[in-house]
Each structure stands twice: as C-alpha cells, then as structure tokens.
Amino acid sequence: MKKRIAILGSTGSVGKQALEVISAFPEKFEVEVLTAYQNAKLLIRQAEIYQPNVVVIGNEDYYEEVLTALENSDVKVYAGSNAIEQITSMDTIDQVLMGIVGFDALKPTLAALQNKKPVALANKESLVIAGNLITKAAIENRTPVIPVDSEHSAIFQCLMGEADNSVEKVVLTASGGPFFGMTEQALKTVTPSGALNHPNWKMGDKVTVDSATMMNKGLEVIEAKWLFGLKPSQIEIVIHPQSIVHSLVYFADGNVKAQLGTPDMRLPIQFALTYPNRLANEFPRLDLLKIHNLTFEVPDVKNFRNLALAFSALDQGGNMPCILNAANDIAVEAFLNNHLGFLQIPEVVEQCMSTVQFIKEPTLADYCSTNDAARLKAKQIIENNEK
C-alpha cells in the first residue's frame, strides 16, 4: 500500500521539495493532507495537482478563496490553526511531514505525536522551544521523530546500527553563509539581499538569514541535544563552506563516521519518508573528483554572536531557548524590512534573554506566554532603537 503523507507547510521551501520527492515515487506515496498559512494560490495549485483528501488554510481570511477554487473537486477544505492540529488525528494519515516554520509548528507537532503519527521533522523550532515536551510525547506514544534537517539526518544515519555504542561527540557542519570571513566593519553594511544570497542551499528567507547570522546553527545545536540525548559539551560546530560533509559522529573508540552528500534537501526529505529503506532516485550524485577540496574551520563567535547565545540558552535550559527563538524571529523580520542592522540582531536577542522572565520548568502554557512576551519585548527594543 502507498504511504499516505500529510505535509504541514506545503507551500514553503521544504514542503515544495517534499512534493518533488513524492512525485518521483508515485507508486510509493500519495498526498493525504496539505496545509498552508496564507499562500492560498499555491495551495490551490498543489491541491489541483495532487488531489489530497484534505487541505487546510491556516489564515481564515483565505478560506472562501480556497473553498471556491476547489468546490468542483473532492478535496475537503478547512481553515484555522486548530484545524491544522485536528487533522493529525485522521486515520488515513500514515506520516506527518512538519514543514511549518517557527513557533506555529509546536502544537501540531505535539498533536501528531499524541495521535501516534510518525513525524518527519523539518521544523527545528518546536524542539528548540519545547524539546522536553516533544521528546516526552514521542516516548509516551512510542512514535518516532525522524529529522529532516540535513545535519540531523546525517547524525541519525551515522547512528544507525550503533545503539549500544557510546558516542563521544557529534560535529555539526555549517556553510558559514554568505558573509563568512567578513570583518565586523564589513558586516555593519551588509543588506538583506546580500544575506539572502546563500552560496549552497535553497531555503526560505527566515532560514537563510539565520544561516547568515549563524543562529540557524545555534538552533540546530539545541535540536541535536533533544533528538540524540546529548550534553552541550558533546556538540561542536565547524565551518565547512562546501556543504558536502553534513555532520560527523565521534565514537568512544576513536572511530569517526560522517555522512556526505550534495547540498540538496530532497535527499534528507526522501530518507525521512522512506526510512529505514533507501529508494533509488534520479537526483544528482556527489562527485568528489569535481570537488577537490573539503575544508573545515573554527566558527567566528565574536562577529557571529548568535551561535554563542544559542549555547548559552542551551546551558540555562528552561524557557531560555524559547526566548532566544522568539526574539530572533522578530529581529530577523526587522532586518529583512530594513528596520535593524545585521549586527543588531544578536543585540536584540541578548537583551531579551536578560530581561524576559526565566522559568526553569515551563509548561506548554508557559512556552506560549514566553513566546508572546519575548516577541513583544523584541519589538519594543527595536522601536526604541529607531527613535
């Protein structure tokens, strides 16, 4: 039987590439659910092509547009954030691919796990914000979370068959982004368009800016802690501009395993959907003879301070990673809209980390209130900077 997939966030970068993977294996997969927040036109086009059972538009203002466009099809149309959570209970869903960006993925991810739906997780923020709740839900419901991020997919693959072997540390690689090697003076003048010009990866605007500031790698450090049960001291970052080695695992006996591949998100997406099997595809292959050099360098945490802030949030625990994530969301948005300089992004994040109330053992309600409080504080800081 075909595996029936619910893609939450189908109009985003990961969602669109997941549909490419599904299209490459029509005999293996079918699309059961598609959701989007407000990109109604693309959601409609996707529904017309893939004919899912259900589509959900998160922003209810677009409900009538989607409903009218699909009224002559068999596709059921729902709207609202609650509907996105509720559809994870559908008996006809075999796996959920979580492509929703940011805090909005937290509740649907929890709902999917509570409904015993295996989750292919492309959203790192849900683990960053509430890793304790996500891992608890996965364990209690005996439901797997399979990472889609290329670095975490790499670690996951390196650990296959190593359950009884001790891990010394893991190393996440980072491309360094478009501003790698720049001085502090040069970084003062960089623009949003420059930040969005990533040398290797095709990603959404928010993730691309996070890559430029190194926050993306900081969030991945926190994500790795929860996915693989690691201590902060067991996680390292190295700059690897070629983006060929996606991560490495050092074992207690001194042996090291690395996963290599082209910088193509379709590869970890496919693996998450087909695990534990590997299906032949026609995606481009890695040719080491054309690469010649693989280089590795120490990250510059002085000029790219977000990485150090992420490690600090991980060390403090509690709701501090939630504060970090929420403040960064607002700061990146302000940068993209030319209301904040590139080097001011970590300044806003750090101020929020030092002023928003710290909660050592937060509940889901605490995470929600923390997210709101940190976003409000970040906006106030940015507004004061502009005066």
Secondary structure, 3 states (H helix, E strand, C coil): CCEEEEEECCCCHHHHHHHHHHHHCCCCEEEEEEEECCCHHHHHHHHHHHCCCEEEECCHHHHHHHHHHCCCCCCEEEECHHHHHHHHHCCCCCEEEECCCHHHHHHHHHHHHHCCCCEEECCCHHHHHHHHHHHHHHHHCCCCEEECCHHHHHHHHHHCCCCCCCEEEEEEEECCCCCCCCCHHHHCCCCHHHHCCCCCCCCCHHHHHHHHHCHHHHHHHHHHHHHHCCCHHHEEEEECCCCCEEEEEEECCCCEEEEECCCCCHHHHHHHHHCCCCCCCCCCCCCHHHHCCCCCECCCCCCCCHHHHHHHHHHHCCCHHHHHHHHHHHHHHHHHCCCCCCCHHHHHHHHHHHHCCCCCCCCHHHHHHHHHHHHHHHHHHHHHHHC
